[in-house]
């Protein structure tokens, strides 16, 4: 299994979209989580970057 290099989070009002990507940009996982689930989210890695993007209204 490849190592997660980047975690991306799209922030919305009720649901967050979280994805992990390898160094080459390939997607390793995608998760749809609620705000309470996000605070408990454990992707099991130490990544080199995390990008948060607000959802446009």
C-alpha positions in Angstrom: 0.0 0.0 0.0 1.3 3.4 -0.9 1.9 6.0 1.8 -0.5 8.9 2.1 1.3 12.2 1.3 -1.5 14.7 1.2 -4.9 14.8 2.8 -7.5 17.1 1.3 -10.7 18.2 3.1 -13.6 20.0 1.5 -15.5 21.8 4.2 -19.2 22.1 3.9 -22.0 23.0 6.3 -23.1 19.4 7.2 -20.7 17.0 5.5 -17.0 17.0 4.8 -15.3 15.2 1.9 -11.9 13.8 2.9 -9.4 12.2 0.6 -5.9 11.0 0.8 -3.4 11.1 -2.1 0.0 9.6 -2.8 3.0 11.6 -3.9 2.1 11.0 -7.5 -1.4 12.4 -7.0 -3.3 9.1 -7.2 -6.2 8.9 -4.8 -5.8 6.3 -2.0 -9.1 6.8 -0.2 -12.2 9.0 -0.1 -14.5 9.4 2.9 -17.7 11.4 3.4 -18.0 12.3 7.1 -20.2 14.5 9.3 -18.7 17.2 11.5 -18.8 15.0 14.7 -17.2 12.1 12.7 -14.5 14.4 11.4 -13.2 15.2 14.9 -12.7 11.5 15.5 -11.3 10.7 12.0 -8.1 8.7 12.1 -6.6 8.0 8.7 -3.7 6.2 10.3 -0.8 8.2 8.9 1.6 11.1 9.3 1.2 13.0 6.0 3.4 15.8 4.6 0.5 18.2 3.9 -3.1 18.9 4.6 -5.3 21.1 2.4 -8.6 22.6 3.6 -11.0 24.0 1.0 -14.3 25.8 1.9 -17.3 24.9 -0.1 -18.6 27.8 -2.1 -22.1 28.9 -1.3 
